[in-house]
């Protein structure tokens, strides 16, 4: 599993929902009406942690009344979380370290099928993948071209953790800025941040703060609206903590 967590303040173990975590770690999607709204995935974040199975399945369902055609496109993410971040379509699964199958599905109305993700080979360093699942509908016929119309869909975030994960998150408070840097070898998700006067203040009255997933080597500067203590929930793999900065 995971090694010692190097955090700058005291924390305690929590068991919390991943609903907000999904929003903080995935790109925003603009939902198109019709076909795309009828596609449902069982999970949009997949963790391949040390000692866990190398195979994971994501169920994909068609809630609509018409057949659905879905394209599945896996990508290896290069330099994640930086200005140089780029996507490299997976051509050779063994070289990329991840097999995703199938790459096309036909879902009858009400049907559920499986997208299978298989980790290939050892994990010496963390690898990040994004797998797009896009419903395709109808043929487009124009004077100059013909093709298919691709609707907006889902993206699955797949994280392959290193064999020996060593989280090392450092944070420093500078007035109304919180500077956070990940010097470890695995990602850390900061989510549900807020500023409160004290622990007695109702959560709904606190000032919310943005969230972000920090990959190894990433640095993030959080502009703080108030001169108040900062609290962030943190997710490291499937483990969750809370961290407070005065």
C-alpha positions as CSV (number, residue, x, y, z in Angstrom):
1,X,0.0,0.0,0.0
2,X,1.2,3.5,0.8
3,X,4.3,4.6,2.7
4,X,4.7,7.3,5.3
5,X,2.8,10.5,4.5
6,X,5.0,13.6,4.9
7,X,2.5,16.4,5.7
8,X,3.2,19.7,7.3
9,X,0.5,19.7,9.9
10,X,-1.4,17.2,12.0
11,X,-4.2,15.2,10.3
12,X,-6.6,12.4,11.0
13,X,-7.9,9.5,9.0
14,X,-11.4,10.0,7.5
15,X,-13.9,7.9,5.5
16,X,-15.6,10.3,3.1
17,X,-17.5,10.2,-0.2
18,X,-15.6,10.6,-3.5
19,X,-18.3,12.6,-5.2
20,X,-16.5,15.9,-4.9
21,X,-13.2,14.2,-5.7
22,X,-14.5,13.3,-9.1
23,X,-15.4,16.9,-9.8
24,X,-12.0,18.1,-8.7
25,X,-10.0,15.6,-10.8
26,X,-11.9,15.4,-14.1
27,X,-12.3,18.0,-16.9
28,X,-15.7,19.7,-17.0
29,X,-18.1,18.3,-19.7
30,X,-20.8,20.3,-21.4
31,X,-23.7,17.9,-21.6
32,X,-25.4,17.6,-25.0
33,X,-29.0,16.6,-25.0
34,X,-30.2,13.2,-26.3
35,X,-27.7,10.4,-26.7
36,X,-25.0,11.6,-24.4
37,X,-27.4,12.2,-21.5
38,X,-28.5,8.5,-21.7
39,X,-25.0,7.1,-21.2
40,X,-24.0,6.2,-17.6
41,X,-20.7,4.8,-16.3
42,X,-20.3,3.0,-13.0
43,X,-17.0,4.7,-12.1
44,X,-15.0,7.5,-13.6
45,X,-11.8,7.1,-11.5
46,X,-9.9,3.8,-11.4
47,X,-7.1,3.2,-9.0
48,X,-4.4,0.6,-9.6
49,X,-2.8,0.4,-6.2
50,X,0.1,-1.8,-5.2
51,X,-1.0,-5.3,-4.2
52,X,-4.4,-4.8,-5.8
53,X,-5.7,-6.6,-8.9
54,X,-4.3,-5.6,-12.3
55,X,-7.7,-5.7,-13.9
56,X,-10.6,-3.4,-13.3
57,X,-14.0,-3.1,-15.1
58,X,-16.1,0.0,-15.7
59,X,-19.8,-0.7,-16.5
60,X,-21.3,1.4,-19.2
61,X,-25.1,1.6,-19.6
62,X,-27.6,2.9,-22.1
63,X,-30.6,4.4,-20.4
64,X,-32.2,5.5,-23.6
65,X,-34.8,4.0,-25.9
66,X,-32.4,3.8,-28.9
67,X,-29.3,1.8,-29.6
68,X,-26.1,3.6,-28.7
69,X,-22.7,3.4,-30.4
70,X,-19.8,4.2,-28.2
71,X,-16.1,4.9,-29.1
72,X,-13.5,4.3,-26.4
73,X,-10.2,6.1,-26.8
74,X,-7.4,5.6,-24.2
75,X,-4.6,8.2,-23.8
76,X,-1.4,8.3,-21.7
77,X,-1.1,11.7,-20.0
78,X,2.4,13.2,-20.3
79,X,3.6,15.8,-17.7
80,X,0.2,15.7,-15.9
81,X,-0.8,18.9,-14.1
82,X,1.8,21.1,-15.8
83,X,1.6,23.6,-18.7
84,X,3.3,21.0,-20.8
85,X,0.6,18.4,-20.2
86,X,-0.2,16.4,-23.3
87,X,-2.1,13.4,-24.4
88,X,-0.5,10.5,-26.2
89,X,-3.1,8.1,-27.8
90,X,-2.3,4.5,-26.8
91,X,-1.2,2.6,-29.9
92,X,0.9,-0.2,-28.2
93,X,-0.7,-1.1,-24.9
94,X,2.4,-3.0,-23.7
95,X,4.6,0.1,-24.2
96,X,2.0,2.4,-22.6
97,X,1.4,0.0,-19.7
98,X,-2.4,-0.2,-20.0
99,X,-4.8,-2.3,-22.1
100,X,-8.3,-0.9,-22.6
101,X,-10.9,-3.1,-24.4
102,X,-13.0,-2.9,-26.4
103,X,-12.5,0.3,-28.4
104,X,-16.1,0.3,-29.8
105,X,-19.4,-0.9,-28.2
106,X,-22.9,-1.2,-29.4
107,X,-25.4,-0.8,-26.5
108,X,-29.0,-1.8,-27.1
109,X,-31.7,0.1,-25.1
110,X,-31.4,-0.6,-21.4
111,X,-28.2,-2.7,-21.9
112,X,-25.0,-2.7,-19.8
113,X,-21.6,-3.7,-21.0
114,X,-18.1,-3.5,-19.6
115,X,-15.0,-1.5,-20.5
116,X,-12.0,-3.5,-19.2
117,X,-8.8,-1.9,-18.0
118,X,-5.7,-4.1,-17.5
119,X,-2.4,-2.8,-16.1
120,X,0.5,-4.4,-17.9
121,X,4.0,-4.8,-16.4
122,X,5.5,-3.4,-13.2
123,X,4.9,0.2,-12.0
124,X,8.3,1.9,-11.3
125,X,6.7,5.4,-11.6
126,X,3.2,6.7,-11.4
127,X,1.3,6.7,-14.7
128,X,-1.8,8.7,-15.5
129,X,-4.4,7.8,-18.2
130,X,-7.6,9.3,-19.5
131,X,-10.0,7.1,-21.4
132,X,-12.7,8.9,-23.4
133,X,-16.0,7.2,-23.9
134,X,-18.0,9.0,-26.5
135,X,-21.4,8.1,-27.9
136,X,-21.6,8.4,-31.6
137,X,-24.9,9.1,-33.4
138,X,-26.1,9.3,-37.0
139,X,-24.2,9.9,-40.3
140,X,-23.6,13.5,-41.4
141,X,-23.9,14.0,-45.2
142,X,-22.6,17.3,-46.6
143,X,-21.3,18.4,-50.0
144,X,-17.7,18.1,-48.9
145,X,-17.6,15.3,-46.3
146,X,-19.4,12.5,-44.6
147,X,-18.8,11.0,-41.2
148,X,-20.2,10.5,-37.8
149,X,-21.4,13.0,-35.3
150,X,-19.6,12.6,-31.9
151,X,-21.6,13.7,-28.8
152,X,-20.0,14.8,-25.6
153,X,-19.4,11.9,-23.2
154,X,-17.4,10.7,-20.2
155,X,-13.7,10.5,-19.4
156,X,-12.3,7.9,-17.1
157,X,-9.2,8.8,-15.1
158,X,-7.0,5.8,-14.5
159,X,-4.1,6.0,-12.1
160,X,-1.4,3.4,-11.9
161,X,0.5,4.0,-8.7
162,X,4.2,3.2,-8.3
163,X,5.3,0.0,-6.5
164,X,6.4,2.0,-3.5
165,X,4.2,5.1,-3.2
166,X,5.7,7.9,-1.1
167,X,3.4,10.9,-0.7
168,X,5.2,14.0,0.3
169,X,3.0,17.1,0.3
170,X,4.5,20.4,1.6
171,X,2.4,23.5,2.2
172,X,3.3,27.0,3.4
173,X,1.0,29.8,4.4
174,X,2.1,33.3,3.2
175,X,-0.6,35.7,4.3
176,X,-3.5,35.3,1.9
177,X,-1.7,32.6,-0.2
178,X,-1.2,28.9,0.4
179,X,1.7,27.4,-1.5
180,X,1.4,23.7,-1.9
181,X,4.0,21.4,-3.6
182,X,4.0,17.7,-4.2
183,X,7.6,16.4,-3.7
184,X,6.5,12.8,-3.5
185,X,6.2,10.1,-6.2
186,X,2.4,9.9,-6.2
187,X,-0.5,12.3,-6.7
188,X,-2.5,13.9,-3.9
189,X,-6.1,15.3,-4.4
190,X,-7.0,18.4,-2.4
191,X,-10.7,18.9,-2.3
192,X,-13.6,20.5,-0.3
193,X,-11.3,23.3,1.0
194,X,-12.7,26.0,3.2
195,X,-11.9,28.8,5.6
196,X,-13.8,29.1,8.9
197,X,-13.5,31.4,11.9
198,X,-13.2,28.3,14.2
199,X,-14.5,24.7,14.5
200,X,-17.8,25.9,15.9
201,X,-18.8,27.9,12.8
202,X,-21.4,26.0,10.7
203,X,-19.8,24.6,7.5
204,X,-22.3,26.3,5.3
205,X,-21.2,29.7,6.6
206,X,-17.5,29.0,5.8
207,X,-15.7,30.4,2.7
208,X,-15.2,27.6,0.1
209,X,-11.9,27.1,-1.6
210,X,-11.0,25.5,-5.0
211,X,-9.7,21.9,-5.2
212,X,-7.0,20.3,-7.4
213,X,-5.1,17.1,-7.9
214,X,-1.4,17.6,-7.5
215,X,0.8,15.1,-9.4
216,X,4.5,14.6,-8.5
217,X,6.4,17.8,-9.0
218,X,3.3,20.0,-9.2
219,X,3.1,23.3,-7.3
220,X,-0.1,25.2,-6.7
221,X,-0.7,28.6,-5.2
222,X,-4.1,29.0,-3.6
223,X,-5.3,32.7,-3.3
224,X,-7.2,32.9,0.0
225,X,-10.1,35.3,0.3
226,X,-9.8,35.6,4.1
227,X,-7.2,35.8,6.9
228,X,-8.6,32.6,8.4
229,X,-7.4,29.1,9.0
230,X,-7.5,26.8,5.9
231,X,-8.9,23.2,5.9
232,X,-8.5,20.8,3.0
233,X,-9.7,17.2,2.6
234,X,-7.0,15.1,1.0
235,X,-7.2,11.9,-0.9
236,X,-4.1,9.7,-1.5
237,X,-5.1,6.7,-3.5
238,X,-8.3,5.5,-1.8
239,X,-7.3,6.8,1.6
240,X,-8.6,10.1,2.9
241,X,-7.4,12.7,5.4
242,X,-8.1,16.2,6.6
243,X,-5.4,18.8,6.9
244,X,-5.6,22.2,8.6
245,X,-3.3,25.2,8.1
246,X,-3.6,28.1,10.7
